[in-house]
Amino acid sequence: MLKKFNWFIWLSLVILWNYGFPRATPFQDVLVAVFLSILFIIIQMLQSRYLKKSNPRSKFD
């Protein structure tokens, strides 16, 4: 569920960029999309680390 939420936020930001800066070159569009992708990969890694730390281990592990 969290992956879908992150993807939706990423897509929304890309759409906002495209409508907010209509005179941006295709290179700038790709650059921003790549930057946002890397940013959301880092956020996803941090979220997964946080979830691993916050989940208590069961006695069967």
N, CA, C and O atoms as a Tripos MOL2 file, in Angstrom:
@<TRIPOS>MOLECULE
protein
  244   243    61     0     0
PROTEIN
NO_CHARGES

@<TRIPOS>ATOM
      1 N           0.8290   -1.1960    0.0000 N.3       1 MET1
      2 CA          0.0000    0.0000    0.0000 C.3       1 MET1
      3 C           0.8740    1.2610    0.0000 C.2       1 MET1
      4 O           0.5700    2.2440   -0.6760 O.2       1 MET1
      5 N           1.9520    1.2120    0.7630 N.am      2 LEU2
      6 CA          2.8370    2.3640    0.8500 C.3       2 LEU2
      7 C           3.5340    2.6330   -0.4810 C.2       2 LEU2
      8 O           3.7790    3.7850   -0.8380 O.2       2 LEU2
      9 N           3.8550    1.5590   -1.2190 N.am      3 LYS3
     10 CA          4.4800    1.7200   -2.5340 C.3       3 LYS3
     11 C           3.5550    2.4590   -3.4970 C.2       3 LYS3
     12 O           3.9900    3.3390   -4.2390 O.2       3 LYS3
     13 N           2.2890    2.0950   -3.4760 N.am      4 LYS4
     14 CA          1.3190    2.7500   -4.3580 C.3       4 LYS4
     15 C           1.1510    4.2150   -3.9930 C.2       4 LYS4
     16 O           1.0320    5.0720   -4.8680 O.2       4 LYS4
     17 N           1.1430    4.4990   -2.6950 N.am      5 PHE5
     18 CA          1.0240    5.8860   -2.2390 C.3       5 PHE5
     19 C           2.2310    6.6990   -2.6960 C.2       5 PHE5
     20 O           2.0760    7.8110   -3.2000 O.2       5 PHE5
     21 N           3.4350    6.1490   -2.5230 N.am      6 ASN6
     22 CA          4.6450    6.8440   -2.9620 C.3       6 ASN6
     23 C           4.6370    7.0690   -4.4680 C.2       6 ASN6
     24 O           5.0220    8.1380   -4.9400 O.2       6 ASN6
     25 N           4.2000    6.0680   -5.2200 N.am      7 TRP7
     26 CA          4.1460    6.2090   -6.6740 C.3       7 TRP7
     27 C           3.1590    7.3040   -7.0690 C.2       7 TRP7
     28 O           3.4340    8.0890   -7.9770 O.2       7 TRP7
     29 N           2.0160    7.3600   -6.3940 N.am      8 PHE8
     30 CA          1.0180    8.3830   -6.6940 C.3       8 PHE8
     31 C           1.5610    9.7800   -6.3950 C.2       8 PHE8
     32 O           1.3280   10.7120   -7.1650 O.2       8 PHE8
     33 N           2.2800    9.9290   -5.2910 N.am      9 ILE9
     34 CA          2.8780   11.2180   -4.9560 C.3       9 ILE9
     35 C           3.9120   11.6040   -6.0090 C.2       9 ILE9
     36 O           3.9590   12.7530   -6.4500 O.2       9 ILE9
     37 N           4.7480   10.6310   -6.4140 N.am     10 TRP10
     38 CA          5.7510   10.8900   -7.4470 C.3      10 TRP10
     39 C           5.0820   11.3340   -8.7520 C.2      10 TRP10
     40 O           5.4990   12.3150   -9.3680 O.2      10 TRP10
     41 N           4.0620   10.6180   -9.1590 N.am     11 LEU11
     42 CA          3.3490   10.9620  -10.3900 C.3      11 LEU11
     43 C           2.7230   12.3480  -10.2950 C.2      11 LEU11
     44 O           2.7690   13.1210  -11.2520 O.2      11 LEU11
     45 N           2.1400   12.6620   -9.1460 N.am     12 SER12
     46 CA          1.5370   13.9840   -8.9520 C.3      12 SER12
     47 C           2.5790   15.0870   -9.0740 C.2      12 SER12
     48 O           2.3190   16.1230   -9.6850 O.2      12 SER12
     49 N           3.7560   14.8700   -8.4970 N.am     13 LEU13
     50 CA          4.8180   15.8710   -8.5830 C.3      13 LEU13
     51 C           5.3210   16.0430  -10.0120 C.2      13 LEU13
     52 O           5.6210   17.1600  -10.4330 O.2      13 LEU13
     53 N           5.4160   14.9520  -10.7580 N.am     14 VAL14
     54 CA          5.8360   15.0460  -12.1590 C.3      14 VAL14
     55 C           4.7870   15.8130  -12.9700 C.2      14 VAL14
     56 O           5.1380   16.6460  -13.8060 O.2      14 VAL14
     57 N           3.5150   15.5390  -12.7280 N.am     15 ILE15
     58 CA          2.4500   16.2480  -13.4420 C.3      15 ILE15
     59 C           2.4540   17.7300  -13.0760 C.2      15 ILE15
     60 O           2.3160   18.5900  -13.9460 O.2      15 ILE15
     61 N           2.6120   18.0270  -11.7770 N.am     16 LEU16
     62 CA          2.6900   19.4300  -11.3540 C.3      16 LEU16
     63 C           3.8730   20.1420  -12.0070 C.2      16 LEU16
     64 O           3.7590   21.3010  -12.4070 O.2      16 LEU16
     65 N           5.0010   19.4520  -12.1120 N.am     17 TRP17
     66 CA          6.1650   20.0380  -12.7750 C.3      17 TRP17
     67 C           5.8350   20.3660  -14.2330 C.2      17 TRP17
     68 O           6.1400   21.4550  -14.7200 O.2      17 TRP17
     69 N           5.2120   19.4160  -14.9170 N.am     18 ASN18
     70 CA          4.9150   19.6210  -16.3350 C.3      18 ASN18
     71 C           3.9160   20.7500  -16.5640 C.2      18 ASN18
     72 O           4.0470   21.5000  -17.5320 O.2      18 ASN18
     73 N           2.9290   20.8810  -15.6960 N.am     19 TYR19
     74 CA          1.9670   21.9710  -15.8530 C.3      19 TYR19
     75 C           2.4880   23.2810  -15.2640 C.2      19 TYR19
     76 O           2.1260   24.3580  -15.7380 O.2      19 TYR19
     77 N           3.3220   23.2000  -14.2510 N.am     20 GLY20
     78 CA          3.8580   24.4030  -13.6220 C.3      20 GLY20
     79 C           4.9400   25.0780  -14.4480 C.2      20 GLY20
     80 O           5.1110   26.2960  -14.3920 O.2      20 GLY20
     81 N           5.6680   24.2750  -15.2160 N.am     21 PHE21
     82 CA          6.7480   24.7980  -16.0470 C.3      21 PHE21
     83 C           6.5700   24.3100  -17.4810 C.2      21 PHE21
     84 O           7.3200   23.4530  -17.9490 O.2      21 PHE21
     85 N           5.5680   24.8630  -18.1820 N.am     22 PRO22
     86 CA          5.2680   24.3550  -19.5220 C.3      22 PRO22
     87 C           6.3680   24.6480  -20.5460 C.2      22 PRO22
     88 O           6.4370   23.9870  -21.5830 O.2      22 PRO22
     89 N           7.2220   25.6270  -20.2650 N.am     23 ARG23
     90 CA          8.2790   25.9590  -21.2230 C.3      23 ARG23
     91 C           9.5820   25.2010  -20.9600 C.2      23 ARG23
     92 O          10.6030   25.4740  -21.5910 O.2      23 ARG23
     93 N           9.5380   24.2570  -20.0340 N.am     24 ALA24
     94 CA         10.7320   23.4570  -19.7510 C.3      24 ALA24
     95 C          11.0620   22.5850  -20.9560 C.2      24 ALA24
     96 O          10.1760   22.0880  -21.6500 O.2      24 ALA24
     97 N          12.3480   22.4160  -21.1820 N.am     25 THR25
     98 CA         12.7860   21.5810  -22.3040 C.3      25 THR25
     99 C          12.5670   20.1120  -21.9520 C.2      25 THR25
    100 O          12.4230   19.7660  -20.7800 O.2      25 THR25
    101 N          12.5430   19.2550  -22.9610 N.am     26 PRO26
    102 CA         12.4190   17.8140  -22.6770 C.3      26 PRO26
    103 C          13.5450   17.3110  -21.7710 C.2      26 PRO26
    104 O          13.3190   16.4380  -20.9330 O.2      26 PRO26
    105 N          14.7440   17.8490  -21.9310 N.am     27 PHE27
    106 CA         15.8540   17.4540  -21.0730 C.3      27 PHE27
    107 C          15.5550   17.7900  -19.6140 C.2      27 PHE27
    108 O          15.8140   16.9800  -18.7240 O.2      27 PHE27
    109 N          15.0140   18.9750  -19.3690 N.am     28 GLN28
    110 CA         14.6650   19.3650  -18.0060 C.3      28 GLN28
    111 C          13.5650   18.4700  -17.4460 C.2      28 GLN28
    112 O          13.5960   18.1120  -16.2690 O.2      28 GLN28
    113 N          12.5910   18.1050  -18.2820 N.am     29 ASP29
    114 CA         11.5250   17.2020  -17.8390 C.3      29 ASP29
    115 C          12.0950   15.8530  -17.3960 C.2      29 ASP29
    116 O          11.7210   15.3240  -16.3500 O.2      29 ASP29
    117 N          12.9950   15.3110  -18.1990 N.am     30 VAL30
    118 CA         13.5960   14.0270  -17.8630 C.3      30 VAL30
    119 C          14.4640   14.1660  -16.6120 C.2      30 VAL30
    120 O          14.4420   13.2950  -15.7430 O.2      30 VAL30
    121 N          15.2150   15.2410  -16.5170 N.am     31 LEU31
    122 CA         16.0820   15.4690  -15.3660 C.3      31 LEU31
    123 C          15.2730   15.5270  -14.0690 C.2      31 LEU31
    124 O          15.6680   14.9290  -13.0670 O.2      31 LEU31
    125 N          14.1610   16.2320  -14.0800 N.am     32 VAL32
    126 CA         13.3140   16.3320  -12.8840 C.3      32 VAL32
    127 C          12.6790   14.9820  -12.5600 C.2      32 VAL32
    128 O          12.6050   14.6020  -11.3910 O.2      32 VAL32
    129 N          12.2290   14.2640  -13.5610 N.am     33 ALA33
    130 CA         11.6330   12.9430  -13.3220 C.3      33 ALA33
    131 C          12.6620   11.9830  -12.7180 C.2      33 ALA33
    132 O          12.3340   11.2200  -11.8080 O.2      33 ALA33
    133 N          13.8930   12.0130  -13.2110 N.am     34 VAL34
    134 CA         14.9440   11.1540  -12.6700 C.3      34 VAL34
    135 C          15.2730   11.5720  -11.2390 C.2      34 VAL34
    136 O          15.4220   10.7200  -10.3620 O.2      34 VAL34
    137 N          15.3860   12.8690  -11.0000 N.am     35 PHE35
    138 CA         15.6630   13.3630   -9.6400 C.3      35 PHE35
    139 C          14.5730   12.9230   -8.6710 C.2      35 PHE35
    140 O          14.8730   12.4610   -7.5700 O.2      35 PHE35
    141 N          13.3200   13.0620   -9.0670 N.am     36 LEU36
    142 CA         12.2200   12.6400   -8.2010 C.3      36 LEU36
    143 C          12.2300   11.1300   -7.9880 C.2      36 LEU36
    144 O          11.9220   10.6580   -6.8930 O.2      36 LEU36
    145 N          12.5790   10.3720   -9.0170 N.am     37 SER37
    146 CA         12.6510    8.9190   -8.8660 C.3      37 SER37
    147 C          13.7120    8.5290   -7.8440 C.2      37 SER37
    148 O          13.4680    7.6910   -6.9750 O.2      37 SER37
    149 N          14.8890    9.1380   -7.9520 N.am     38 ILE38
    150 CA         15.9640    8.8410   -6.9990 C.3      38 ILE38
    151 C          15.5490    9.2530   -5.5970 C.2      38 ILE38
    152 O          15.7990    8.5260   -4.6360 O.2      38 ILE38
    153 N          14.9210   10.4070   -5.4720 N.am     39 LEU39
    154 CA         14.4510   10.8760   -4.1690 C.3      39 LEU39
    155 C          13.4670    9.8820   -3.5530 C.2      39 LEU39
    156 O          13.5520    9.5840   -2.3620 O.2      39 LEU39
    157 N          12.5420    9.3710   -4.3520 N.am     40 PHE40
    158 CA         11.5510    8.4470   -3.8230 C.3      40 PHE40
    159 C          12.1350    7.0590   -3.5680 C.2      40 PHE40
    160 O          11.6220    6.3320   -2.7170 O.2      40 PHE40
    161 N          13.1840    6.6750   -4.2760 N.am     41 ILE41
    162 CA         13.8810    5.4260   -3.9560 C.3      41 ILE41
    163 C          14.5350    5.5460   -2.5860 C.2      41 ILE41
    164 O          14.4800    4.6150   -1.7820 O.2      41 ILE41
    165 N          15.1560    6.6980   -2.3220 N.am     42 ILE42
    166 CA         15.7800    6.9260   -1.0170 C.3      42 ILE42
    167 C          14.7180    6.9330    0.0780 C.2      42 ILE42
    168 O          14.9200    6.3410    1.1380 O.2      42 ILE42
    169 N          13.5970    7.5920   -0.1640 N.am     43 ILE43
    170 CA         12.5070    7.6210    0.8190 C.3      43 ILE43
    171 C          11.9980    6.2100    1.0830 C.2      43 ILE43
    172 O          11.7350    5.8490    2.2300 O.2      43 ILE43
    173 N          11.8590    5.4130    0.0310 N.am     44 GLN44
    174 CA         11.3850    4.0370    0.1950 C.3      44 GLN44
    175 C          12.3780    3.2080    1.0150 C.2      44 GLN44
    176 O          11.9700    2.3980    1.8480 O.2      44 GLN44
    177 N          13.6740    3.4060    0.7840 N.am     45 MET45
    178 CA         14.6810    2.6840    1.5670 C.3      45 MET45
    179 C          14.6080    3.0840    3.0370 C.2      45 MET45
    180 O          14.6970    2.2280    3.9160 O.2      45 MET45
    181 N          14.4490    4.3640    3.3070 N.am     46 LEU46
    182 CA         14.3430    4.8270    4.6870 C.3      46 LEU46
    183 C          13.0820    4.2890    5.3590 C.2      46 LEU46
    184 O          13.1020    3.9200    6.5330 O.2      46 LEU46
    185 N          11.9920    4.2510    4.6060 N.am     47 GLN47
    186 CA         10.7500    3.7180    5.1580 C.3      47 GLN47
    187 C          10.8910    2.2390    5.4870 C.2      47 GLN47
    188 O          10.4190    1.7890    6.5310 O.2      47 GLN47
    189 N          11.5310    1.4860    4.6160 N.am     48 SER48
    190 CA         11.6840    0.0540    4.8750 C.3      48 SER48
    191 C          12.5970   -0.1830    6.0770 C.2      48 SER48
    192 O          12.3460   -1.0990    6.8610 O.2      48 SER48
    193 N          13.6440    0.6130    6.2390 N.am     49 ARG49
    194 CA         14.5110    0.4870    7.4120 C.3      49 ARG49
    195 C          13.7510    0.8230    8.6760 C.2      49 ARG49
    196 O          13.9000    0.1470    9.6940 O.2      49 ARG49
    197 N          12.9370    1.8630    8.6180 N.am     50 TYR50
    198 CA         12.1550    2.2560    9.7870 C.3      50 TYR50
    199 C          11.1620    1.1670   10.1610 C.2      50 TYR50
    200 O          10.9890    0.8600   11.3410 O.2      50 TYR50
    201 N          10.5050    0.5790    9.1600 N.am     51 LEU51
    202 CA          9.5220   -0.4800    9.4370 C.3      51 LEU51
    203 C          10.1930   -1.7170   10.0150 C.2      51 LEU51
    204 O           9.6200   -2.3850   10.8760 O.2      51 LEU51
    205 N          11.4060   -2.0310    9.5520 N.am     52 LYS52
    206 CA         12.1210   -3.1800   10.0990 C.3      52 LYS52
    207 C          12.4900   -2.9420   11.5510 C.2      52 LYS52
    208 O          12.4220   -3.8620   12.3670 O.2      52 LYS52
    209 N          12.8820   -1.7160   11.8860 N.am     53 LYS53
    210 CA         13.2710   -1.4000   13.2520 C.3      53 LYS53
    211 C          12.0600   -1.3400   14.1820 C.2      53 LYS53
    212 O          12.1640   -1.6950   15.3560 O.2      53 LYS53
    213 N          10.9220   -0.8970   13.6700 N.am     54 SER54
    214 CA          9.7600   -0.7150   14.5310 C.3      54 SER54
    215 C           8.9740   -2.0000   14.7540 C.2      54 SER54
    216 O           8.2160   -2.0860   15.7200 O.2      54 SER54
    217 N           9.1320   -3.0120   13.8810 N.am     55 ASN55
    218 CA          8.4250   -4.2750   14.0670 C.3      55 ASN55
    219 C           9.1370   -5.1210   15.1160 C.2      55 ASN55
    220 O          10.3160   -5.4340   14.9550 O.2      55 ASN55
    221 N           8.4480   -5.4910   16.1750 N.am     56 PRO56
    222 CA          9.1050   -6.3570   17.1650 C.3      56 PRO56
    223 C           9.2590   -7.7510   16.6000 C.2      56 PRO56
    224 O           8.4140   -8.2320   15.8460 O.2      56 PRO56
    225 N          10.3440   -8.3880   16.9730 N.am     57 ARG57
    226 CA         10.5850   -9.7520   16.4960 C.3      57 ARG57
    227 C           9.6920  -10.7270   17.2540 C.2      57 ARG57
    228 O           9.4540  -10.5750   18.4520 O.2      57 ARG57
    229 N           9.2180  -11.7040   16.5500 N.am     58 SER58
    230 CA          8.4200  -12.7250   17.2160 C.3      58 SER58
    231 C           9.3460  -13.7310   17.8750 C.2      58 SER58
    232 O          10.5430  -13.7570   17.5870 O.2      58 SER58
    233 N           8.8140  -14.5410   18.7370 N.am     59 LYS59
    234 CA          9.6350  -15.5180   19.4380 C.3      59 LYS59
    235 C          10.0050  -16.6830   18.5230 C.2      59 LYS59
    236 O          10.7980  -17.5400   18.9130 O.2      59 LYS59
    237 N           9.4470  -16.7280   17.3210 N.am     60 PHE60
    238 CA          9.7280  -17.8050   16.3740 C.3      60 PHE60
    239 C          10.8440  -17.4560   15.3960 C.2      60 PHE60
    240 O          11.2240  -18.3000   14.5850 O.2      60 PHE60
    241 N          11.3780  -16.2420   15.4480 N.am     61 ASP61
    242 CA         12.4590  -15.8310   14.5430 C.3      61 ASP61
    243 C          13.7820  -16.3990   14.9560 C.2      61 ASP61
    244 O          14.7930  -16.1490   14.3000 O.2      61 ASP61
@<TRIPOS>BOND
     1     1     2 1
     2     2     3 1
     3     3     4 2
     4     3     5 am
     5     5     6 1
     6     6     7 1
     7     7     8 2
     8     7     9 am
     9     9    10 1
    10    10    11 1
    11    11    12 2
    12    11    13 am
    13    13    14 1
    14    14    15 1
    15    15    16 2
    16    15    17 am
    17    17    18 1
    18    18    19 1
    19    19    20 2
    20    19    21 am
    21    21    22 1
    22    22    23 1
    23    23    24 2
    24    23    25 am
    25    25    26 1
    26    26    27 1
    27    27    28 2
    28    27    29 am
    29    29    30 1
    30    30    31 1
    31    31    32 2
    32    31    33 am
    33    33    34 1
    34    34    35 1
    35    35    36 2
    36    35    37 am
    37    37    38 1
    38    38    39 1
    39    39    40 2
    40    39    41 am
    41    41    42 1
    42    42    43 1
    43    43    44 2
    44    43    45 am
    45    45    46 1
    46    46    47 1
    47    47    48 2
    48    47    49 am
    49    49    50 1
    50    50    51 1
    51    51    52 2
    52    51    53 am
    53    53    54 1
    54    54    55 1
    55    55    56 2
    56    55    57 am
    57    57    58 1
    58    58    59 1
    59    59    60 2
    60    59    61 am
    61    61    62 1
    62    62    63 1
    63    63    64 2
    64    63    65 am
    65    65    66 1
    66    66    67 1
    67    67    68 2
    68    67    69 am
    69    69    70 1
    70    70    71 1
    71    71    72 2
    72    71    73 am
    73    73    74 1
    74    74    75 1
    75    75    76 2
    76    75    77 am
    77    77    78 1
    78    78    79 1
    79    79    80 2
    80    79    81 am
    81    81    82 1
    82    82    83 1
    83    83    84 2
    84    83    85 am
    85    85    86 1
    86    86    87 1
    87    87    88 2
    88    87    89 am
    89    89    90 1
    90    90    91 1
    91    91    92 2
    92    91    93 am
    93    93    94 1
    94    94    95 1
    95    95    96 2
    96    95    97 am
    97    97    98 1
    98    98    99 1
    99    99   100 2
   100    99   101 am
   101   101   102 1
   102   102   103 1
   103   103   104 2
   104   103   105 am
   105   105   106 1
   106   106   107 1
   107   107   108 2
   108   107   109 am
   109   109   110 1
   110   110   111 1
   111   111   112 2
   112   111   113 am
   113   113   114 1
   114   114   115 1
   115   115   116 2
   116   115   117 am
   117   117   118 1
   118   118   119 1
   119   119   120 2
   120   119   121 am
   121   121   122 1
   122   122   123 1
   123   123   124 2
   124   123   125 am
   125   125   126 1
   126   126   127 1
   127   127   128 2
   128   127   129 am
   129   129   130 1
   130   130   131 1
   131   131   132 2
   132   131   133 am
   133   133   134 1
   134   134   135 1
   135   135   136 2
   136   135   137 am
   137   137   138 1
   138   138   139 1
   139   139   140 2
   140   139   141 am
   141   141   142 1
   142   142   143 1
   143   143   144 2
   144   143   145 am
   145   145   146 1
   146   146   147 1
   147   147   148 2
   148   147   149 am
   149   149   150 1
   150   150   151 1
   151   151   152 2
   152   151   153 am
   153   153   154 1
   154   154   155 1
   155   155   156 2
   156   155   157 am
   157   157   158 1
   158   158   159 1
   159   159   160 2
   160   159   161 am
   161   161   162 1
   162   162   163 1
   163   163   164 2
   164   163   165 am
   165   165   166 1
   166   166   167 1
   167   167   168 2
   168   167   169 am
   169   169   170 1
   170   170   171 1
   171   171   172 2
   172   171   173 am
   173   173   174 1
   174   174   175 1
   175   175   176 2
   176   175   177 am
   177   177   178 1
   178   178   179 1
   179   179   180 2
   180   179   181 am
   181   181   182 1
   182   182   183 1
   183   183   184 2
   184   183   185 am
   185   185   186 1
   186   186   187 1
   187   187   188 2
   188   187   189 am
   189   189   190 1
   190   190   191 1
   191   191   192 2
   192   191   193 am
   193   193   194 1
   194   194   195 1
   195   195   196 2
   196   195   197 am
   197   197   198 1
   198   198   199 1
   199   199   200 2
   200   199   201 am
   201   201   202 1
   202   202   203 1
   203   203   204 2
   204   203   205 am
   205   205   206 1
   206   206   207 1
   207   207   208 2
   208   207   209 am
   209   209   210 1
   210   210   211 1
   211   211   212 2
   212   211   213 am
   213   213   214 1
   214   214   215 1
   215   215   216 2
   216   215   217 am
   217   217   218 1
   218   218   219 1
   219   219   220 2
   220   219   221 am
   221   221   222 1
   222   222   223 1
   223   223   224 2
   224   223   225 am
   225   225   226 1
   226   226   227 1
   227   227   228 2
   228   227   229 am
   229   229   230 1
   230   230   231 1
   231   231   232 2
   232   231   233 am
   233   233   234 1
   234   234   235 1
   235   235   236 2
   236   235   237 am
   237   237   238 1
   238   238   239 1
   239   239   240 2
   240   239   241 am
   241   241   242 1
   242   242   243 1
   243   243   244 2
@<TRIPOS>SUBSTRUCTURE
     1 MET1         2 RESIDUE 1 A MET
     2 LEU2         6 RESIDUE 1 A LEU
     3 LYS3        10 RESIDUE 1 A LYS
     4 LYS4        14 RESIDUE 1 A LYS
     5 PHE5        18 RESIDUE 1 A PHE
     6 ASN6        22 RESIDUE 1 A ASN
     7 TRP7        26 RESIDUE 1 A TRP
     8 PHE8        30 RESIDUE 1 A PHE
     9 ILE9        34 RESIDUE 1 A ILE
    10 TRP10       38 RESIDUE 1 A TRP
    11 LEU11       42 RESIDUE 1 A LEU
    12 SER12       46 RESIDUE 1 A SER
    13 LEU13       50 RESIDUE 1 A LEU
    14 VAL14       54 RESIDUE 1 A VAL
    15 ILE15       58 RESIDUE 1 A ILE
    16 LEU16       62 RESIDUE 1 A LEU
    17 TRP17       66 RESIDUE 1 A TRP
    18 ASN18       70 RESIDUE 1 A ASN
    19 TYR19       74 RESIDUE 1 A TYR
    20 GLY20       78 RESIDUE 1 A GLY
    21 PHE21       82 RESIDUE 1 A PHE
    22 PRO22       86 RESIDUE 1 A PRO
    23 ARG23       90 RESIDUE 1 A ARG
    24 ALA24       94 RESIDUE 1 A ALA
    25 THR25       98 RESIDUE 1 A THR
    26 PRO26      102 RESIDUE 1 A PRO
    27 PHE27      106 RESIDUE 1 A PHE
    28 GLN28      110 RESIDUE 1 A GLN
    29 ASP29      114 RESIDUE 1 A ASP
    30 VAL30      118 RESIDUE 1 A VAL
    31 LEU31      122 RESIDUE 1 A LEU
    32 VAL32      126 RESIDUE 1 A VAL
    33 ALA33      130 RESIDUE 1 A ALA
    34 VAL34      134 RESIDUE 1 A VAL
    35 PHE35      138 RESIDUE 1 A PHE
    36 LEU36      142 RESIDUE 1 A LEU
    37 SER37      146 RESIDUE 1 A SER
    38 ILE38      150 RESIDUE 1 A ILE
    39 LEU39      154 RESIDUE 1 A LEU
    40 PHE40      158 RESIDUE 1 A PHE
    41 ILE41      162 RESIDUE 1 A ILE
    42 ILE42      166 RESIDUE 1 A ILE
    43 ILE43      170 RESIDUE 1 A ILE
    44 GLN44      174 RESIDUE 1 A GLN
    45 MET45      178 RESIDUE 1 A MET
    46 LEU46      182 RESIDUE 1 A LEU
    47 GLN47      186 RESIDUE 1 A GLN
    48 SER48      190 RESIDUE 1 A SER
    49 ARG49      194 RESIDUE 1 A ARG
    50 TYR50      198 RESIDUE 1 A TYR
    51 LEU51      202 RESIDUE 1 A LEU
    52 LYS52      206 RESIDUE 1 A LYS
    53 LYS53      210 RESIDUE 1 A LYS
    54 SER54      214 RESIDUE 1 A SER
    55 ASN55      218 RESIDUE 1 A ASN
    56 PRO56      222 RESIDUE 1 A PRO
    57 ARG57      226 RESIDUE 1 A ARG
    58 SER58      230 RESIDUE 1 A SER
    59 LYS59      234 RESIDUE 1 A LYS
    60 PHE60      238 RESIDUE 1 A PHE
    61 ASP61      242 RESIDUE 1 A ASP
